[in-house]
Amino acid sequence: MNKLKIYIKSILIPVVVGGIVGIIISRFIDYQDLIKPFLAPPAITFPIVWTILYILMGVSYAILKVNGLADENVNLIYYLQLGINALWSIFFFAFKWRLFSFFWILLLILCVIAMIMRFECRNKVAGLLQIPYLLWLIFAGYLNLAIYILN
């Protein structure tokens, strides 16, 4: 597969997964009705930020893929965190499991830290491209816990 196809596929996978989850949970999203904590962004922020993060996620993975640096361990942590990420939205919005979702996002943060470390030891740029994702997840964890407490 040529490099361009690898980049396109690598970007499309997380974007499509995120889009499918967005469609699944769209009728359950109650963000506007929740009591939100200090620093809670407007609802429009989330699809914009997540699209950017999914693109960065795909580019980062593609860097490893095109350079022959994506082995079983890289693939496992990458797809594991993507699955955990997708399930968080379902737990939080569809099932309304707010406290469970907080612990789930902590699991996701740990997976992303492991992913960053694994990516970074193979390619520094691939690892660094995941830092915004980690920072956003930490912020999302704060929002998740605060929403649980306030509601």
N, C-alpha and C positions, 0 to 999 in steps of 0.2 A: 504494500500500500504506500502511495507516495506521501510525502510530508503534509501537503495541504489537506488530503483526505483524513489523515490522522488527526490534524488539528480540528477540522470540522466535526468529525465524529466525537472527539474528546470533549468539545464544547457543547455539542448537541445533547449528549447523554445527560449531564446534570441539568441543563436548561429544560429538556423535555420532562425529566423526572419531576423537577420543580413545578413545571406547568401542569402536569397530570395531578400532582398533589393539590395544587391550587384549585383545579377544577373540582376535585373530590370534596375539598373542604369549603368551597365558596359559599354554599348555603348555610354553613354552620358558623361562619366567622361572626363573632359578636364583639369585636374589638371596640367599636364605637360605643357600645353599651356598658363597657367595663369602667370601673373606677381605675384610673391609671396613675402611676407614680410620677414624681418629678422626673423630667427628662424624656418622658414618653413621646415619641415622634408621632406625627399624623399618620394615618393608615396608608396613605399614598407612598410613604417612604419605603415600606416593606417590599413591594414588588420591584421597585427600582434597585434597591440595595441587593436583594437576592439575585436579580438578574446579573448584576455586575459580579457578585461573588461566584455565581455558577460559571460565568465566563472565565474568571480568574482560575477557578478550580480546574476547568477543562484545559486551559492553556498550560497550567502547571503540570498536569498529568501528561499532556501531549509532549511537552519538553522531554520528559523522561522516556516516553514511548518512542519518539523519533530518534533518540540517541541510544536506544537499546538498553535503557537503564530501568525499565519497568519489569521487575521480576515478580514471582508469586507473592512475596511479602508486600511489595508496593501495591499490587492489584488487590490483595486482600484488604489492606487498611483503607485504601481509596474507596472501594465499593462498600465496605462495611460502614464507613462514616457516611457515605451517601445514603445508604439504607436507613441508618439511625436518624439522619437528618430528615428524611422523608416522613418517617413515622412520628417524629416530634409534632409536626403540624396536625396530624390526625389525632394524636393523644390530646393535644392542647385544645384544639377547636372542635373537632367532631365529638370526642368523648368527654370533653370538659374536665379531663384529669389534670388539673392545674399543678397540684403538688407532685404527682408522679412525673409530669412533664418537666418539672424543675430537675428532678434527679436524672431524668432521661437526658436533659441537655448537659448535665455534668458529665455523663457518660460520653456524650458527643464531644465535649470539650477535650476530654482525655484522649479520645480517638484522634481528634484533629491535631493535638500536640504530638502524638505518636506519628501521625502522617507527616507533619512538618519535619520532625526529626529524621524520618526515613527519607523523605524527599530531599532535604537539605544535604544529607551526607552523600547523595548521588549527584545533585546539581543545586548549587546555592540559589539560583534564581527560582527554580521550581519550589524550593522550600519557602523562600521569602514571599512569593506570590500568595501563599496561604495565610500570611499574618493578618491581613484585613478580615478574613473569614474567622480566625480565632478571636480577634478583637470584637467582631460583631456578635459572636456567640456568647462571649462574656457579658456584653451589654444585654443580649437577649435573655441570658440567665437572670440578670438583675430584673429586667422587666417581668419575666415569668414569675419569679418569687414575689415581687412586689404586687403583682396582679393577684396572685394567690392570697396574699395577706390582706389586701385591701377589699377583696370581694368575697 
